[in-house]
Amino acid sequence: MEPFQRPSQIEQYRAQLGFDHVGVNRSGKIWYFWRDDWEVLSVIDSIQQVTSIFARCSALERLELWDELQHLREDCLYPWIIGGDFNFKEVVAENWKVDFIGDPMYELQVKLKKQIATLEDIIKVKEIQLELDPSIENRTKLKKHEAELKRFQRLEEEFWKQKSGIRWRRKRLHVSEIEDEQGEVLNSQGQIGDAAVLFFQNQFTENTQNDNFEMLENIPKLITDADNVKMDYERISGQKVNKIKSHFYLHDNSPLCVAIRLRRLTGIRQGNFPFNYLGCPVYCGRGRASYFEDILRKIARRIMSWHNRLLSVGGKLTLIKHVLQSIPIYLLSVTNPPKNIIEQVHQLMTKFLWGGTRDTRGTQWFRWGELCYPREEGGLGLRSLYDINRALVAKLWWNFRVATNSLWVEYMWTKYCKKLHPVIVTNRGASHIWKCMMKMREEVEHDIWWQVKAGNSNFWFDNWTKLGALYFIEDQTDINEELEVKDVIVDGTWDRQKLLNCVSEEMADFIMEKIQPRSDSLLDRPWWTGTSSGEFTVKSAYGALRCKKSKQE
């Protein structure tokens, strides 16, 4: 340490710091303390040093100087300033920066010649050094300068080859005489130059205009439709496509020629599955646990950051609720991780709550599932990631059913529903997320109520009666799947005969008594029955879908 105190007080500081021994350097500016069980070895003790150099002009005479400086450098562990006149220059840089007056080709020739001569002198010195001291270092330096000499000799050889070619071309391309437009022969260089200038001046100052542009149709188009689409995307999104950072992905069964063609057309490299995008793994096929290990590392790192803090059980419970359980929210909203990943996340939170570490396990007084019930049901108010995932998938189903201007909804509807209603679509050959949405459909579709306004709801498959889809309630085999509610309304009232042609008499009476038809230009409004406002919330979906404790428990 550097205390900036008088050395006379060093013993007082040693006693206060609790050390057994103390030492100080020559200048008294650096103190060091140690205990009896430490072994201390003082290698060198010196103050700061400044060395000035005035080297000899000969390279051989400077060898002794280099040895002395090397010896000082090996024994010096303190700040050292060295400077002066070493009488040595960088061979390549100094020779190449010399100014010449003359033709550029002549300048290049002189520089190459001087460079080669200098390197030859250096090689002679290095050979003498190698004879005096045949070490690996001297041999390496000699080989390095020999290689550099060969390189500049090749450059000189190429220079003379090019120069001889230029002289030959000058002879071949020389114009000795020309004939002008009047038939007069011009043989002097001045007359030939003036005639050439006059010819091109007359050619490029003509006032004739050509309105025939048919020849332009033969020029291939440089801007394609794909370029226009790319330009529109960049203008609308405000993002510029970076081909270096971009990749395109294909299925494993895609032909190789397709990938090669895409690389040539787009200039974008092909990527491989799996890869992470916005913190979420994107993969093809079944989801493996290794794809989701990043979320485990994030939670483990966050827990390790609290390792040295003294936390009560209540404090740990708060951190789990508001920090740890919020980390995987985005991942759970876009995909369904494997069960063993969710179980490992639960285990990390359980060990953190009950005082366990990576190698030890604390006393676990209750199972994790018991802690995930609300306080009213005997739990601690924690939330199971299984139930959170189900609530977030329910949000996906809600958005799919009610969104009208979503590109994602339009894509999913076209890919999986086609001419069928989502209520009766199967999940054969579908993606993983669509299969999860199909499972959630059976649990939340009846909670979506369509308030009749313009009557555009589907008569059979939408829950506009609050009883559920009539397709599952009424025993009808031959139905019109495209029938809408407005088709059984005439002049603002229910048409009983049309209702009886579709449903039973009891259902027709219920509809005419309980549901008031409206002549409204607004589309039918979807309501989420889990909230009083009709707006979907993940909290209400979680409350409806979570595992509830039975009264017997």
N, C-alpha and C positions, 0 to 999 in steps of 0.2 A: 504494500500500500504506500501511497505518497501523501503523508499527513500534513506537510507544510508546518511542522512543529519543531521545536528545538530538541536535539537528541538527548539533552539532559533529562527530559521528562519521559524517556522511553520505558524505564522500569515501572513508572506509575501506570502507563497505559497497558503494559503487559499484565500487571496485577488486575486491572479493571476488566480486561478482556478474558482473563482466565487461562492464559498460556503459560508454559513452563520456561520457555527460552525466547530470546529476542535477538535480532541482529540488525545491523545498519550498514549501508554501503559507504564507499569512501566519501562521497559528497554529503552524506547525512540526509539525503532527500528521500531515500527509499528504505522503509522498515519492513522486516519480515519476522513473523512469530511462528513458533511450532511447539508441539508437545513432546513428552518423553518418548511416546510410542512412534514418533515420526523419525525417519532417517534423513538428515539434511546434508547435502554435499554442495559446497560452493566451488563452482568451476572456474569462474573468472569474475573479477571485480574491477571495473574501470569506469572512468567518466566518459563523457561524450568526446569525440575526436574529429578533427578536421585534417585531411591529408591533401597536400598540394603536389602536383606532378608536373615535371618538365622532362619529357622522355627524349631519348636519343633518336636521331633521324633514321638510322639503319634498323631494319627489321630484326637482324640477328642480335644487334646490341640491345634491343628492347626485350629479349627473352628473359634476361635476369630480372627486369622490372616486373614482368608478368608473374614470375615465380614468387617474388616478394609480396606482391599484392594478393596473390592467391593464398599465401601463408597467413597474411593478416586477416583476410576474409574468413578463413576457417576458424580462427581463434577469436573473432570479434562477434559479440552478441549484443553490443550496445549501438546506439545511433552513430553513424559514420558518414561524414561528408567527404567526398573525394572529387577533385577537379583539377584542371590545369591543361597544359598543352601536351597531348599524347603523340603529336607528329604522325598521326595515322588518319587515313581517310577511307570512306566507303568506296570500294573500287568501282562498282558499277554506277552508283549514283553520281560520284564526282566526275567521272569521265563522260557520262552521258549528258550532264548539265552544262558542259563547256560550250560557250557561244562561238559560232563560226559565221563568217560572212561569205555567202556564196549560194550556189544552187542547192536546193534541199537534198537532191540525190548525192551531191558532193559532200554535204554535211553528214549524211548518213554513212558514207564511205569512210570519212575521216574518223568519225566516232567509233565505228566498228574496228578500224585499224588500231586506234589508240587503246581501245578496250582489250583487244587480243594481246597487244604488246605488254600491257600492264599485268594481265593474267599470267603471261609467260614468266615475267619477273617474279610474281608471287609464287608460282609453282617451283621455281628454282630455290627460293627461300624455304618453302615447305619441304622440299627434298633434303635440304641440308639439315633441317630440324629433325626429320625422320631418321637420318643417319646418326645424329647425335643422341636422339632419344626415340628408339623404335617402339613407341607406345601406340595403343589402339586409337587414342584421341588424335595424335599427329597423323596417323595413317588416314583416319576419317577426313580430316581437314584437307589433306592432299588430294584424296579422291574427289572431294566436293569441288575443289577449284579446277581439277582436271575435267570434270563433267561440265562445269561452267564454260571452260575454254572451248570444249568441243561444240557446245551449243552456239557460241558466238562465231565459231568457224563455219558452222552450217549456215548461220544467218548471212555471213559474208559470201558464201558460195551461192546461196539463193539470190543475193543482191546482184552478183555478176551475171547470173542466168537471166534475171529479169531485164537487166540493163542491155544485154546483148539482144534480147527479144525486142526491146523497144527500138533499138537502132535498126533492126531488120524491118520492123513494121513501118518505121519512118521512111525507109527506102521504098517499100511497096506502096504506101499511101501517098506518096508525093505527087502533086499535080504540077506538071511542067508547062502545060498550055491548055487553053479552052477556046471554044468558038462561041461568040455571043449571038444574039438573035438576028443581027444584021449579016452574019456570016463572016465577020472579021475575027481573025485568030489573034488571041492575046497570050503572050508568053512571059511577060514580066509579073513578078509577085504582086506589085501594086495594082496593075490592071486587073489581074485575076481576082484580087480581093474586092475591088470596087464593083466589078461585074457581079460577083456573088451577092454583095449587099444590096445592089440595085434590083436584082432578080427577086429576092425574098421580100423587099419592101413593096414591090409592085404586087406580089402575090397576096400578102397579108393586109393590104389596104384596099382591096376591091370592095365595092359597094353592092355587089350582087347578093340577093337574098334567096335562099332555098326554102320553099314551103313544103317540100316533100320529105316527110319524116318516116316513111315506110321502112326504111332500113333499120330504124331503131327497134322495130319489132323482132329483128333477128338477134338482138342482144339478150342473153338470158337474164331473168329477173334475179337480182341480188337480194331483195327483201322478200321473204316468203311469208305465208300465212302464220307460220309458227313464230316468226319474228314479231309480227303484229300482236299476236296473243301475248307474247312475253312482254312487249312494251306496254300493253294495256294492264297486265298484272302489276308491273312495277309502278305504273302511274296510280292505280287504284289503291294498292296496298302500301305504297311508300317504301317497299323493300326492293332492293336491286339484287338480281340473281348473281351469286358468286359461284362460278363454275368450279373453282378450286375447292370450295367447301361443300359443294352440292354432290349428291350421289343419286343414282336411280337403282331401284331394287326390283328383281324379277323372281318368279317362282323357280324352284330348283329344276322343275321339268321344262322350263323354257328353253328353246333351241339356242345354241351358241351363236348362230347367225343373227338372231334378234338382238342379243346384247352387243355384238360388234356393230350392227347397223345403228343402234341407239347411240353408242359412243361416237360414231362418226358424225351423226346428224346433230347431236346436241353438244358434243365436246365435254360431256360430264362422265365421270368415272362410275363404274358399277360398284355398289356396296353389297355387303353380305349381312344376312340375318344371323344372330339378333344384334340390335343396336339400341342405344338409349336416345330418346327424343323428349326433351323437356322433362327429364327425370323419370320417364316411363319406358320400360323395355318394349321394343317392337320386335315381334318374332313371327315366324311362320310355323304352323303346326301346334303341337301341344306345348303348354307352358311348363318349363322346367324350373325347379327351385333355384338353380344357379342364375337364372335371368333376374331374380328379385333379391339377390344378396345385397345389393346396394342399399336397400331400405333398412336391412338389418345393421349394416355398418353405420348408417346415419344415426339410428337410435342408440347403438352401442357407444358411439363417440359422444353423443349428447349426455348419456349417463356417466361416462368416464370424466366428463368435464365437471361433474358435481361430486366426484369421488372424495375429494379432500374437504368437503363442506359438512358441517355438522347439521343434519336435517332430522327433524322429528317425523313421525309417521304421517302427521297431518300435512307437513310441508311436502313430503314425498307424494302424498295423494294429490295435492294441488298441482305439482309439477307433472304428474302423469296425466291428469285431466286436461290441462291447458297447454302442455308442451309436447309430451311424447305421443299422445293420441292424435294430435293434429298433424304430425309429420307424414303419416301415410294417407292422409285424406285425399290428396290429388290422385295418388296411385289407385286407391280404391274406387274413385269416381270414374275411371276410364278403363279399368280392367279388373279381373277377378284373380287375385294371386292364389297359388296352391295352398291347400290347407296347412301343410307343414310350415310354410312361411308365416302364416298368421299365428300358428301355435308357437313358433319361435319368438315372434314379437310379444305374445302374451307372457312367455317365460322370462324374457328380458325385463318386462315391467314388473312381473311377480318378484323376481330376485331383487330388483331395486326397491320395491316396497317393503319386503321383509328383511332387508339387510344382507342379502346374498351378494357374492362377488362372482368373478369368472370361474374360480376354482372351488368355491365353497357355496353352500346353500343354507340360507337362513331358515329359521323356523316358520313354516307356512301354516298359519292358523286356519285359513279358509281357502277353498278352491277359488280360482279366478272367476269361474262362472257365478259363484255366490256373491262376489263383490260387484258384479255388473248389474245387479238389480237396483232400483231406486231406493232411497232411504226409507220410504214408506213401506217397502216390501222386505226390509231387512238387509239391504245391500249398502254399498258405499257410494253409489252414484256413478261408478265407472261405466264405460261402454265397451261392449264386445265388438271387435273389429268385424266379426261375421255379420252382426246386426247393422253396423255402419255401412258395410258393403251392400247389403240388401236395400237399405234406404237410398243409397246413391244410385243403385241400379233402377230403383223405382222412379227416381228423378229422370233418368234416361228414358224410361217408358212414358212418363208424363210428357216430356218434351217431344217425343216421337209422335204421340197421339194428338197433341193440341197445337204444336207450332205450325204456322202456315207459310212462312217465308224463310225457312232454314234450308241451306244447301245440304246439310247432313241428313235432314229428314227426307228431303227429296231423293237423295241417293239411296238411303236405306229402304224407302218405300219402293223405288224402282227395282232394286236388287232382290228384295225378299218377298214383297207383297204382290207386285205386278197387278193382276186383275182381282186378287183376293183381298178381303178385308183383314186387317191385322189381327182381329179377334180369332179367326179360324185358320191363320197361317201356321204351318208346321215349321220345325227347325232342322229339317233334313239338309245336310250338306252346307250348313250355315257356319258363320264365324263364331268364335268363342263368345264374344260380347253379345251377339244376337241370341245365342242359346240362353245366356243369363237373363236377357230381357224376356224371352219366352217363359222362363220359369217364374219370373216376377209378374208376368201378365195375369196369371191365375190368381194372384193375391191382391193386386191393386186395381185391376180393370173395373171391378164393381164399385170402387170408391170414386170413379170419375163419372160425374153426373152432367149430362148435356141439357142445359136449360133451353127449352124450345122458344125460338124467336122467329127466324125466317124459315125454320123447318128443314134445314139442309142436313140434319143428322140422319144417319142410316137407320131405317125403321127396325131392322132386325138385329143389328150388331152393336149399336150404341146404346148406352144406358141412359135413356131419356125419360124413363118412367120411375127411376129410383129403385126399381125392383131387380135390375140387372138386364142383360141383353135378352130380348124376347126370343132370340134364336135358341137359347138354352132353356127357356121357360115354357114356350108353347110347343106342342107336338105337331109340327108341320114338316112335311117331307118335301113338298114342291113349293119353293119360295122364290121370289124375285129378289136376288141379293143386292140389287142396285136400287131398291125401293127406298125413298126418303120419306120423312115424316110429313112434309108438305104435300105429298101425293094423296094423303087421306084427309086433307083439310080443304073444304070448299066454302068460299066466301067467309072466311074467318071462323068457321065452326067445323066440328068433326063430322065427317060423313060416316054415319053408323054402318051403312051397308058395306062400304069399303073396309071398315074395321072388321066387320064380321067375316068378310072374305079372307082376312089374314089371320085373325086371332079368335080365341074363344069368346063366348058371350060375356063371361065373367070379366075377362080382361078388357073387353070393349067397354063394359059399364064402368070399370075402374078408371080407364083413360078419360072417358067423357065426364066423369064426376070429379076426378082429382086434378086433372091437367087442363089448364085453360089455354087454348090456342091463341096465338097473337099474330097479327098482320104487321110484321116488322121487317125493315130492310136490313137490319143487322143480322150477322150470322149467329147461329146458336152458340151460346157461351158455355165452355167447359168449366165445371166446378169441382174442386177437390173437397170431398166431404169431410176430410180430416180437420179442416179449419173453418172458422165462422165466416171468413172473408172469401173463401173459395179459392184462394191462391195456394199453390203447392209449396210446402216447406219441407226440408229434409228432417227437421225436428219432428213434425207431425207424422211423417212417414216412419221415422225411427220408433216413435211411440206406438204406432199401429203394428209394426212388424217385429219388434223385439220379443225375445223370449220372456214370458210373464210367469211369475211365481203363482202356483196354484194355491187355493185357500187351505188345502190340507197341509202344504209345506209351511 
